[in-house]
Amino acid sequence: MSFFVIKLRHIIIALLIAAAVPVVWFSLTRTASVFMVNGREVPIYSVERDDNKIALTFDCAWGDEDIDAILTTLDKYEVKATFFVLGTWVEKYPDAILKIKEHGHEIGNHSYNHADYTKMGTESIINDLDKCDAAIEKVIGEKPYLMRAPSGGYNDTVVRAADKSGRTYIQWSVDGIDYGDAQPQAIYDRSVTNTEAGDIILLHTGTQSTANVLPKILEALECKYEFATVSELIYSDNYKIDNTGRQFQK
């Protein structure tokens, strides 16, 4: 009887190990943009790096009146940024996205019209992203693979939709909160004070102060960090993500 019990226990252990191996292997080799952490899907907020790279991103959802000033400043400081654009913004300001592309910056998908993805199903989200992609491709001749949900709002459905459609979901770890009546000094403080290597900074176009304070932000950050596009900052494969959304190379 004891032999049977021991043998049965070994069989059970072997079965548990066999069941766990595919899960472990999957987590080690997965190259998608989201990971299940503590029961929730998590996109990329920041990146653990051995160098001092950071990424500057802009969400384009409002006007285009400050695009020229922002691009001029980025050129002056030799910074390449990533612009997440709405499809409706692209349709309204095709010349603006062409300028962004011509200045060598990266373009990402920010939805078609800023709908609340957390209230939508998987296929509806993918269709909306596809519609934004189509608007972008019509103007610049190529589709982005990076995406950022409207207002950064996500749940498991949203990040799985990004994953299913082959897109990489990018959040941010530093928020300049530069919209509305935000004051230049406050935008500067939020964008610079807590920034560390591997961070992804969020700013916006079409605001009253961002273009004016941008030179000061870049001057402060370029002393310590190297600017990169999001694609240059993140790892495309063989990585893991912790519960804060920080991506690590394995």
Residue pairs with C-beta under 8 A, 6 or more apart in sequence:
27 35
27 240
28 238
28 240
28 250
29 238
31 236
31 237
31 238
31 239
32 163
33 43
33 44
33 159
33 162
33 163
33 167
33 168
33 169
33 170
34 41
34 42
34 43
34 159
34 160
34 162
34 163
34 169
34 241
35 41
35 42
35 240
35 241
36 42
37 241
37 242
37 243
38 243
40 156
41 154
41 155
41 156
41 159
41 160
41 163
42 159
42 241
42 243
42 245
43 154
43 159
43 162
43 169
43 170
43 171
43 245
44 168
44 169
44 170
44 171
44 200
44 234
44 241
44 245
44 247
45 171
45 172
45 173
45 200
45 244
45 245
45 246
46 173
46 198
46 199
46 200
46 244
46 245
46 246
46 247
47 53
47 198
47 200
47 233
47 234
47 235
47 246
47 247
48 198
48 246
48 247
48 248
48 249
49 197
49 198
49 233
51 197
51 226
52 197
52 224
52 225
52 226
53 197
53 198
53 225
53 226
53 227
53 228
53 232
53 233
54 195
54 196
54 197
54 198
54 199
54 200
54 201
54 221
54 225
54 226
54 227
54 228
54 233
55 81
55 82
55 199
55 200
55 201
55 227
55 228
55 229
55 230
55 232
55 233
56 79
56 81
56 82
56 201
56 203
56 227
57 81
57 82
57 83
57 84
57 108
57 148
57 170
57 172
57 200
57 201
57 202
57 203
57 230
58 70
58 81
58 82
58 83
58 84
58 202
58 203
58 204
58 205
59 83
59 84
59 110
59 148
59 202
59 203
59 204
59 205
60 83
60 84
60 85
60 86
60 89
60 96
60 97
60 110
60 204
60 205
60 206
61 86
61 89
61 110
61 114
61 150
61 204
61 206
62 89
62 179
62 204
62 205
62 206
62 207
63 93
63 205
63 206
64 89
64 92
64 93
64 95
64 96
64 205
64 206
65 206
66 205
66 206
66 207
66 210
66 211
67 93
67 96
67 99
67 100
67 205
68 99
69 211
69 212
69 214
70 205
70 210
70 211
70 214
71 99
71 100
71 103
71 105
73 211
73 214
73 215
73 218
74 80
74 81
74 103
74 105
74 214
74 218
75 103
76 215
77 215
77 218
77 219
77 222
77 227
79 218
79 222
79 227
80 104
80 105
80 106
80 227
80 228
80 229
81 105
81 106
81 227
81 229
82 105
82 106
82 107
82 108
82 146
82 170
82 229
82 230
82 231
83 97
83 100
83 105
83 106
83 107
83 108
83 205
84 107
84 108
84 109
84 110
84 146
84 147
84 148
84 170
85 97
85 100
85 107
85 108
85 109
85 110
85 132
85 136
86 110
86 111
86 112
86 113
86 114
86 132
87 111
87 112
87 113
87 131
87 132
87 133
87 134
87 135
87 136
88 112
88 113
88 114
88 135
89 96
89 97
90 97
90 132
90 135
90 136
90 139
91 135
94 139
97 107
97 136
97 139
97 140
98 139
98 140
100 107
101 107
101 140
105 229
106 144
106 146
106 229
106 230
106 231
107 136
107 140
107 144
108 144
108 146
108 147
108 148
108 170
108 230
109 129
109 132
109 133
109 136
109 144
109 146
109 147
109 148
109 167
110 132
110 147
110 148
110 149
110 150
111 117
111 128
111 129
111 132
111 147
111 149
111 150
112 128
112 129
112 131
112 132
112 135
113 128
114 150
114 151
115 128
115 150
116 150
116 151
116 153
117 125
117 128
117 149
117 150
117 153
117 154
117 157
117 158
117 161
118 153
118 154
118 155
118 157
118 158
120 128
120 157
120 158
121 157
122 157
122 160
122 161
122 164
123 161
125 157
125 158
125 161
125 162
126 161
126 164
126 165
129 147
129 161
129 162
129 165
129 167
130 165
133 143
133 144
136 142
136 143
136 144
137 143
145 166
145 167
145 168
146 167
146 168
146 170
146 230
146 231
147 162
147 167
147 168
147 169
147 170
148 169
148 170
148 171
149 158
149 169
152 171
152 172
154 169
154 171
158 169
159 169
162 168
162 169
163 169
168 234
170 200
170 230
170 234
171 200
171 245
172 200
172 201
172 202
173 198
173 199
173 200
173 201
173 245
173 246
174 190
174 191
174 194
174 195
174 199
174 200
174 201
174 202
175 190
175 201
175 202
176 182
176 187
176 190
176 191
176 201
176 202
176 203
176 204
176 210
176 217
177 186
177 187
177 190
178 187
178 191
178 203
178 204
178 207
178 209
178 210
178 213
179 204
179 207
180 207
181 208
182 207
182 209
183 209
184 209
184 212
184 213
184 216
185 213
187 203
187 209
187 210
187 213
187 217
188 213
188 216
188 217
188 220
191 201
191 203
191 217
191 221
192 217
192 220
192 221
195 201
195 221
195 225
197 225
198 233
198 246
200 230
200 233
203 210
203 214
204 210
218 227
221 227
234 247
235 247
235 249
238 249
238 250
239 247
239 248
239 249
239 250
240 247
240 248
240 250
241 247
241 248
242 248
